[in-house]
């Protein structure tokens, strides 16, 4: 495994984040989001999670092939919701994988929209699968619904072998222009009790550099639908106690203390989505 403490990761190549699990995403400093497809290998089976947008298809596929995996080995595509940054490359994937038995796994509410991308693959619903999928080896993936965070049919995937939780948009963040992005996120000791990020602070008062925690909080305030939806999702994560959290946007969290910091800050939010909008509406009316 790569030394995840290094500052010299090669983002032009796949990065191994656990045994037989690879980040195959794209580091684009000019965009406001970093999208993170992931590849899971188990025996002769390969699964691609949140495969990415159409513009990123060639880069993602190049990284998959750099792991030694031929496209035809991919038997399953998992999509945690139906946004184009996840699903846009689906027609390209169907063409290059070229398997009649290719399966798409998502929630029923997502599949209604994913079908507009996929024209021939079998589509499976996690509910009908009993919220789990088992490889031929016995390795199991669990699917955890997180409704309305941010889509009605949103869910997360837990790889029981590695303890990695593929959390989709949850734990994601915006990328701020001119701020350095790293695949692996660590918070300093001073972040443990700092609440500045909750109050829309963009720079750390201790280091005077961009506050990544503030970007995570801003992302959830804007992308998630409500306080209740986000809290439900975060409570699921806290109960699961994952070893690593691999979101679809932003950075990967591999230390328990960093995961706990994000959990506590997100649980403290009371102005998420429609709740934040209504709070602002009330303030505007009161100021008239």
Secondary structure as GFF3:
##gff-version 3
##sequence-region A 1 288
A	DSSP	beta_strand	15	18	.	.	.	ID=ss1
A	DSSP	beta_strand	21	23	.	.	.	ID=ss2
A	DSSP	beta_strand	38	42	.	.	.	ID=ss3
A	DSSP	beta_strand	45	49	.	.	.	ID=ss4
A	DSSP	alpha_helix	57	66	.	.	.	ID=ss5
A	DSSP	three_ten_helix	71	73	.	.	.	ID=ss6
A	DSSP	beta_strand	74	78	.	.	.	ID=ss7
A	DSSP	alpha_helix	84	87	.	.	.	ID=ss8
A	DSSP	alpha_helix	90	97	.	.	.	ID=ss9
A	DSSP	beta_strand	103	106	.	.	.	ID=ss10
A	DSSP	alpha_helix	108	114	.	.	.	ID=ss11
A	DSSP	beta_strand	122	125	.	.	.	ID=ss12
A	DSSP	beta_strand	132	134	.	.	.	ID=ss13
A	DSSP	beta_strand	140	145	.	.	.	ID=ss14
A	DSSP	beta_strand	155	159	.	.	.	ID=ss15
A	DSSP	beta_strand	164	168	.	.	.	ID=ss16
A	DSSP	beta_strand	184	185	.	.	.	ID=ss17
A	DSSP	three_ten_helix	189	191	.	.	.	ID=ss18
A	DSSP	three_ten_helix	196	199	.	.	.	ID=ss19
A	DSSP	alpha_helix	212	223	.	.	.	ID=ss20
A	DSSP	alpha_helix	227	240	.	.	.	ID=ss21
A	DSSP	beta_strand	244	247	.	.	.	ID=ss22
A	DSSP	beta_strand	252	253	.	.	.	ID=ss23
A	DSSP	alpha_helix	256	267	.	.	.	ID=ss24
A	DSSP	alpha_helix	274	286	.	.	.	ID=ss25
###
